[in-house]
Amino acid sequence: MQTLPGWLDALPGADAMRAIDRWAIEERGIPSLDLMERAGSGLALTVDRLVPRGIIAVVCGTGNNGGDGFVAGRLLRELGRRVRVLTLAGAGEHRDDAGENLRRLEGEHEPFQAAALAGAAVVVDAILGTGFHGELRGVARDAIEAIAACEAVVVSADVPSGVDASSGEAAQVSVRATATATFAAAMPGHWIAPGKQLTGELHTIDIGIPAGAPADADVGLITRRVHALVPGRGAPSTKFSSGRVVVAGGSRGLTGAACLACEAAMRAGAGYVTALVPGSLEAIYELRLLEVMTGALPDEDGSLTLAGAGEAVEAASAAGTLVLGPGIGRSAGAFAFAREVAARAPATLLLDADGLNAHAGVLDELARRGAATVLTPHAGELARLLGCTSRDVDARRLHCVREAARRARAVVVLKGDDTIVAAPDGTAAVNGLSSPALATAGTGDVLSGVIAALLAKGLEPFAAACAGVRRHAAAGRHAAAGTGPDGVIAGDVIAALPRALDGDPQPVP
């Protein structure tokens, strides 16, 4: 049984949810019909609250998800709502609890036709449940295409039909819900893209699962509780005990990236930060980074070269964490520098930006490092590391980040609205704190600096990455609180980092 740290809220997958249901039925004696009745009741109340007037069309598949729809249709009729119950199969194909609830349904039901959605204020998607994965065919696909073509509010039961509840992967044709009513617990597919974007507003319905249910989950949602892991400065603290970070990066035209990483590390609590930069550009960093030490490395036309690798490795040996890659560019010399330093540096390594691109095609080499490694790619960078396309990554985000973590024996942070942190053993954490303000240049460098500071303070890599991701997202929301997300720049996020431990405000629309 997988045990997640206490600062993660478990997101059980489809198999785990089935195990929870079996436990409630077999070990605690709760009739399965009662669980379905409670699920359908919660679905009905969610629909009635969201859309209090107008025609409701409930589209029901053949399994338990359809059974939830039958319960909801019956209860909505009892509330006085006008309800069309549409089935994707004949009555004889509905078995067990779903069949029983079809028999209990008062009033008419009819085979699904797209024309029956006309005039509906809300469509209830009760077509496919949590066990779905793959692609859709036949009448289910036709129904989902018809739902997409209508203008009604869409409420999904448990998970939008077409979404894999365990991974967030989605069929080519999937329901895009306005809201989703899920039962007992949220699942990874609700929080990981593309499933996250298809879920809409998530409502978790208590269906009476008793305490003590098996909690076998290897994916969790990062909570504010993770901040309690981060040690603060006390009376005995010194600039060295507060955490030492070295940032190696920068090139002509890209000096800002290393500056942002350094400043973020300082704001996140690091006591001593050193920037290792191209010697011909050092004056820029001296003027910008008043609180940061600088070290000049050999360069060619403003780009780092292999000649500076030994000096960088030596500087890293005295640091808690080395950040490698912000702004180094894509010259052959810079790539050679990044690969050599990554291979030899004895410190914990955070690899970002073109430091990641330098390892395209040689990701497995990072597994030979003797010290811990954290990678912070966006989808394009991860695609280059894995030898696939960014579209592949976007379609299978959880799979891809886990594959990279396994191959590199590293903690991998796949950035996005649903930033995912994966450990080499497959444990994964998802950021649920949406922060649109972070969609601007330089915020990735800020994240690198924040995680580096936490690593330098002694947090183990998975915890440091999760705490950094949460704090970074909260800082983005704080920065947006006064101006709205569109006015935020990376420097605003850095300035908000000290406030990001106080709460998670909603940004102003």
Sequence and secondary structure as in RCSB ss.txt:
>XXXX:A:sequence
MQTLPGWLDALPGADAMRAIDRWAIEERGIPSLDLMERAGSGLALTVDRLVPRGIIAVVCGTGNNGGDGFVAGRL
LRELGRRVRVLTLAGAGEHRDDAGENLRRLEGEHEPFQAAALAGAAVVVDAILGTGFHGELRGVARDAIEAIAAC
EAVVVSADVPSGVDASSGEAAQVSVRATATATFAAAMPGHWIAPGKQLTGELHTIDIGIPAGAPADADVGLITRR
VHALVPGRGAPSTKFSSGRVVVAGGSRGLTGAACLACEAAMRAGAGYVTALVPGSLEAIYELRLLEVMTGALPDE
DGSLTLAGAGEAVEAASAAGTLVLGPGIGRSAGAFAFAREVAARAPATLLLDADGLNAHAGVLDELARRGAATVL
TPHAGELARLLGCTSRDVDARRLHCVREAARRARAVVVLKGDDTIVAAPDGTAAVNGLSSPALATAGTGDVLSGV
IAALLAKGLEPFAAACAGVRRHAAAGRHAAAGTGPDGVIAGDVIAALPRALDGDPQPVP
>XXXX:A:secstr
     TTEEE   HHHHHHHHHIIIIIS   HHHHHHHHHHHHHHHHHHH  SSEEEEEE SSHHHHHHHHHHHH
HHHTT  EEEEESS GGG  HHHHHHHHH  S  EE  GGGGTTEEEEEEES  TT  S   HHHHHHHHHHHHS
 SEEEEESS TTB TTT  B SS    SEEEEESS  HHHHSTTHHHHH EEEEE     TT     SEEEE GG
GGGGS    TT  TTTT EEEEE   TT HHHHHHHHHHHHHTT SEEEEEEEGGGHHHHHHH TTSEEEEE EE
TTEE GGGHHHHHHHHTTSSEEEE TT  S HHHHHHHHHHHHH  SEEEE THHHHTTTT GGGGGG SS EEE
   HHHHHHHHTS HHHHHHSHHHHHHHHHHHHTSEEEE STT EEE TTS EEE     GGG STTHHHHHHHH
HHHHHHTT  HHHHHHHHHHHHHHHHHHHHTTT GGG  HHHHHHHGGGGGS       
